Amino acid sequence: MTKKEMTKKHFITCSVLLVIVFISGLNIYGTKPKKAVKAHTHLTNFPFKNTDSTEEFSFANEPLPIDDAGVNYKMQRSLLRHNYRNVHSNILHNKAEKLFPIIEPILKAYGIPDDFKYLPLVESGFGEGTSSKGAKGPWQFMPGTARTYGLKVGHGIDERLSISKSTKAACKYIKELYVEFNSWTLAAAAYNNGEIKLAKAINKQNEDNYFRMHLNRETGKYVYDVIAMKAIISQPRKYGFKNYVKLAPVDLMAYNQ
């Protein structure tokens, strides 16, 4: 075989190898990837049907926009945070059973929707602790705000801890928020974030629908958490709360002072 023939054969061999490598590359990079795992698959592990729709959820008769996938996701996240798998406690149910009878008639007397009784569960769990900012009591009033709405704070007295008195003060505040925002949902959001900050967000975004607004993390999930608490307290077994452990009777006199 002449040198010219050997060069030609070598060229053909190299060409064939290049074609094989090219085809192999197509098989590697051109093959359809495996079916992607759907986003948020961890939500399918909820102890309730993942087909739950926001259609069944509302706050103060203001329904969630069911056509918004983001709203559905946030609602399910709130339900997940508060179900028995993550909370492992019936304490809130027991406290609600004892304390709602005090709160409900006060809300009704002030014309506040019954759903607002769930705010203290989200705010403080009906606890008496003080937040890092100084808010205290079931409705988590700051000292100044508490005094503005008729509560005595100071000199050994703190009426923020009284369920009945703090609820009356909260009703006065919530009514003012409703008059300002003309929405119970926005009133609840303002209760958490403050009316000044919420008003600025509404003006900046030119949007007055809470569920379509971009708010800080805490306020952005606040109403969802209240609605989730409502669902879980109303239907405890659906969300994993099956074995109730009755607490010692709550001293209602102490809360009514």
N, C-alpha and C positions, 0 to 999 in steps of 0.2 A: 504494500500500500504506500502510495507516494505521500510525501509530506503534505501536499495540497489536499489529498483525500482525507488524511488523518485530521487536518484542521477543520474540514467541512463536517466530518463525523462528530467531532468534539462540539462544534457549534450547534449541530442538531440536538445532541444529547443535552446540552445546557438549555436549549430552548424548551425541550420537553419538560425538564425539571422546573423551569420557571413557570410553565403553564400549570403543572401539578400544584406548585406552591400557591399560585394565584387562585386556583379552584378551591384549594383547602382553605384559603383565607376567606373566600366567599362563604364556605360552609360554617366557618367559625363566627364571622361577623355579620353574615347575612341571615343566619337562622333566627327565627322569631324567638324572642326571649320567653321564658316561662311566664305564665299568667301572673301579673303583679298582684301582690297581696293588697287588698283594699285598705285604704287609709282608715285609721281608728278601729282596727279589728278588735282591739281590747274592749271596745264597747259591747261586743257580742257576748261578753262574759257577764253581763248584768244579770242579777237575779230576777229580772222582769223581761218581758218580750221586747226585743230590740226594735220591733215594729211599732212600739208606742209612738203615737203622733202627738205633736204639740197641740193638735186640735182639742184634746181633752184637758189641756192645761190653760189656766187663765189666772189673772190677778185682779181682784175687785171688779169682776165681770168685764175686764178688758182682755180679750183673747190674744194669744201669741200669734204672730203672722205665720201661718202654717206653710206658706209658699217659700219660706226662707230656710235653706239647708243649714246655714250657719246658726240660726236660732234653734233648730232641732238638735244640732250637735251640742251647743252650749247647755240646752236643757238637760240632755242626757248626761253630760258631764256633771252637772249639779246633782242629779239623781244618784249618780255613781258615788260622788263624794259623801253623800249622806245616808247611803243604804247600810244595812246591818253589817255587811261584809267589811266595810271600812270603819264604821262607828262602834259596833259591838256593844251597844248600850241602849237600854230602854229608859234611861233616866229622863230624857226629854219628854217621852210619852207620859211618864208618871207625873212629872211636874205640870205638863199641859193639862192633864186630867184634873189636877187640883186647882190650878191657877186660872185656866180659861174662864171658869164661872165668875171670877172676879172681873176679868178684863172685858168679856163680851158685853155685859150690860152697859159698861162705861162707854165703849165704842159706839154702841147703838144710841145712847143718850146724846152723844156729840155728832151723830150722823156720819160716823166713820165706817167704811166697809169692814165687815167681819174679818176679812183676810189679813188685816193689819195686826191681828193678834199673834201672827206668826213672826212678826218682826223681832220681838224679844228673844225668841228661840235662836234666831240668826245672830242678833246683836250680842247676846250674852249667855244664852242658854238658861235664862232666868237666874243667872248667877249674881253674886254680889261683888265680884272682883272689880278692880280698877284697871283701866287700860293704860298703856304707856303714855297716852296723851292726857290722862286725867279723867276720862269718861267713866261713869260709874252707874251701877244699878241695872235693872232689867232692860231699860230703854237707853242705857249708855249715854246719859246726859253729861255734858261738860258743866262745870260749876256755874259759869256765867249764863249759859242757856237755861239751866235749871232755874236759876233765880228769875230770869226774864219771864218764865211761865209759872211763877208762883211757888216754887219749891224752896224750902229753907235749907241752906247749906252753910255750915260753919257753926262755931261755938258748941261743938259736941252734937250737933243735929245734922242729919243728912237724909232729907226726905226723898232723895233719889232712890233709896232702898225700899221705899213703900210701894208695893204693887199698885194699890188704888190711887195714891196721890201722884205717882210718876206717870201712870196711865192717863190720868186727867190732863196732866201737863203735856204729855205726848200728843193727845188729841187736839189740844189748842194749837200746837205747833204744826201738826199734820194738816189741820183745816186751813191754816194760813198758806201752807205749801200748795194745797190743792187750788186755792183761789189764785195763786200766782201762776201755776203751770197748767191748770185746767185738765189735769190728768192724774189719776190716783197712782199710776205706775211711775210717772215722773215725780210725784210727791214722795213716793217711797225712795226713789233714787236720790232725791234732794235730801231726804232725811239722813241718808248715809254720807253723801258727799258735800252737803251744804248748798243752799239755794244760790249763792253767788257763783260758785264754781260751775254748777249745772247750767245756770242762765248763760254764762260765758260760753260754755260748750255748745249750747243750742244756737246762739248767735253766730259763733264761728263756723259751725258746720251747716247752718241753715237747715237744721233737722230737729224736729220735736217728737220723734218717735223713738222711745228709749231703745227698742230692739234693733234699730238701725243706726244708732249712734256709736261713736268710738269714744269710750270713756276709760278712765284709769282701771286697772285690773280689778280692784276691790269693788268699785261701783258698777263696773261692767258685768260682774257676775252676781251682784247683790240681789236683784229682783228674781233672777233665776233660782238663787238659793232659797229665797222666801217661798217661791212656788214649789220648789222641790220639798221643802219642809212641810208645806201644806199637803202635798200628795202623800208623803210618808207618814205624817201624823193621821191623815184621814184613812189611808189604806196600808197599815203597817205590815200586814202579812204579805202583801204583794211585793214589798221591798225587803223581805227577809226577817222582819221583826216578828218572830213567832212565839218565843218563850218569854213571857213577861215575868219580871221579878218585881213584885210590889215593894215599893219603898215605904218607909215609915210615914205616917200621915204628916202632911205639911201643916205647919202652924199658921193657919189662915189669919189669925188675929195679928200675928207679927207683920204680915204683909198688908193688912188693912189699916194699920196705924197711920 
